[in-house]
């Protein structure tokens, strides 16, 4: 969760006035501050290759782009979005929600309004597919390799290694064919170091630990009743995407090494998904040329096992908006006489007072 003041935190649980701001930039220059928005939202989703997406409605049809350098055109123009609270003393505290490349503005040319969509900067790496074979050869560590691949597309991009132990292992030699997805390559390297990578609210490429509600601190309590922020909740349980073993394998032709693999099993005796228990055998498979040794395969399989065995108990809630929350945060939900810990899988943050703030939570462990 982003850092907020105590005043902001207290205001979230009481009646308050929201504030939102969207500024347009082109080639690093501010071209149109404070766009007149009438609707919009930012969605942050751990399950999407592009973590942040924007939908926006702009009232002024005069801003409909006609020329390549217009503020809302699609030739590298970006929108910087924030939301926060306007306090009674007239001051405002805004939190960044992301920097978004504009993709598709459209409108009735006479009456408007303009509707548009945008994506965070992973999309620039995705678009820049390899035009020739690429390799990690010559790179010493995983972060070096990730930085090189990103900086070849975005030379000024900021890469942050936010893993808990600042780990940065040596990177295996791997190659990707021409036309391959550059962002897939970046994600594979992050996985090989037992981490995930995404663009955060400040537009930085962040390498971070996989979230775990058993380890991560609770950053926000969502409760029903007086003084709470929970408005409604729906719960769904499914077997889909729940596994009890992870098989990680690698075949690295670039280093001329033999195929290797390792398996991590859910062997916790009390686990409802334990291997050879009533749940059955449900393995998940992951393969990467960056896994060149059995220990490397085992480390990745072990790190992926928690997410693979996490209960697919999707709880969708509507709550008072907290723009500081991020996908991957651990929250405590108190409802129906129970308290449970969840990882925020996705959330949609409205940019107007009439928009709905919804969260999809994954996992679900009773808080003792």
GUFIKE-741206 format. One record per residue (C-alpha): x, y, z. Coordinates in steps of 0.02 Angstrom, whole numbers, plus 50000, padded with zeros to 5 digits. Layout:
BEGIN
XYZ...
END
This chain:
BEGIN
500005000050000500605017649963501105028650107499705040050167499555052750307498605049050467497365062450415497065053450251496885036650337495605043350461494625052450326494385036250227493245029450364492175045150376491265056450256492505065350143492705074149976493695065149842494875073549720495555067049555496775074049429497285068649254498705077649165499225074848984501055073648934501955071848767503805068148752504055072748934503165089548924501525093949010500305098048869498625098748957498465099549146496905094149240495845086649102493955089249124493445071249161491645065749186491965047149215493395035149226494305021849324495995013749347496064994749358497574986349438497654967549404499014955149458498364942649331498614954049181500254955949086499934974749090499564977949273498714994949259497385000249135496385016349118494675020449050494205038649041492845050248981493325068348942491945081248927492775093748810492565087748630493795101348581495155089848647494745076248519496425073348432496605078048249498485080348238499895068648292500505080548428498795084348506498715080548694497575065348675498325057748517499095040448513500905043848462501705042048632500555053748728500335048848910499125052749050499695054149231498245049849346498005052849532496605052049659496475057749839495525067949966495125086449980495105090750164493995103350251495425115850268495575116850079497145106250062497215090849951498205074649966498355065549801499055048149770499765042649601498775029149512499915027049363500605033649199499625027449049500015027448864498465032948768497805019448652496075023148583495235040348595493555041848508492045053448509490595060448411491475075048327490025086948362489405082548535490735071548617491165066048747492875058648715493145040948779494875033448785495875019148855497665018048914498925005548981500425006249096502175005149024502314986149013501414988448847502924997648774504024982648813502724970748740502614980648579504504980348555504654962248501506394955948461506824959548279508354948148294508764933848413509144940048590510174932448729510674934948910512464930648864513614944048932512444948649075513034944049249511454944749355509574943549333509314962149370510664966549242509774956149110508064963449153508754981149150509584978448981508004971848900506944986148969508204999948933508364994348752506554999948737506425013648869508185020648902507655031249051506565018149137506835015949324507054997849382506864994249569507374977949651506154977349797506354959049841506434956350029508254950950029508774961449878509214945049794510004946049624510654929049570511734925449420510704923949261510784908249154511194909848970509574909748872509034914948699507424920948620506984920248436506594935148328504774940548346504724934248525503864944748658505154955248751504024957048904503844938048914505734937048920505804949949061504484940349159505404923849136506984931449209505994938349357505214921249387506934913049383507414924249531505794919349622504964936249596503704945549490503924961749393502664975449357502504994149332501975003349490500985019449518502545029949491502935021849323504405011749391504764993649344504724984849512505424967449546504544960849701504224945349804502694934949767501384940449896500954928450036499574932150164500474921050290502004932350285501504949350218500874962050345499044967150340498994984650266497124988150275495614982150371493964981250277492504978650396490624979850391489614990050513489855006950594491565014350559491915000950428492205002950242491394987050176489804989750075489464972649999490334955949972490104940449864491054924149882491434910449757492434894349778493174884849631494424871049592495024880649439496854885849446497164876749611498594864049603499504853149728501174851249642502284861949532503454854249404504794866649349505924861749205507224868949091508134864148933509504876448893510184873348718511204889648728512294882448865512294864848795511634857748958510494842748981508654845049022508314847149208506754847249316506144847149495504474845149584503744853849735502284844849818500954850749938501434838550075500654847650222499654833850312498204845450357498094854050187496454850950093497464850349931498834838749995499604827349863498774810049864497374816649976495514818049931495914832249811496874820449697498404824149591498364841049504500114846449447500564863149369501974863949242503194878249212504624878049089505984890749054507664890148968508314900849112508214885649226509854876749192510104866649352509054855549465509264867349615508654881949507507134871749455506804866849636506914884749698505664890849568504484876249598504524879549785504194898149761502744894849643501934881649755501104893849874500194903149736499754886749651498954879449807498094895549863496224892449880495274899149732494044907749846493694923649753492874936549862492264951749768491874966649876491264984449856491984996449982492365014550018493775018649895495545017849961496675023549818498225018749917497905000049898498904990149771498684973149690499684960949795499284969549960498694958950106497044964650181495954958650324494084957350288492844956250432491114950450376489754938150423490554935550593492224930350518493934938150489494964932350341496624937250263496694939650075497874945349939497154958949828497114951149656496344965849566495474982249605494574995749509494765013549575493465026149512493985043749466492265051349501491135050849654489825040049569491015026249515491085009349602492635003849698492794985049682494114972749737494384954549692495284945249831496184928649816496654915749945495674917250103496424911650269495494913650431496334926350542496544919150714
END
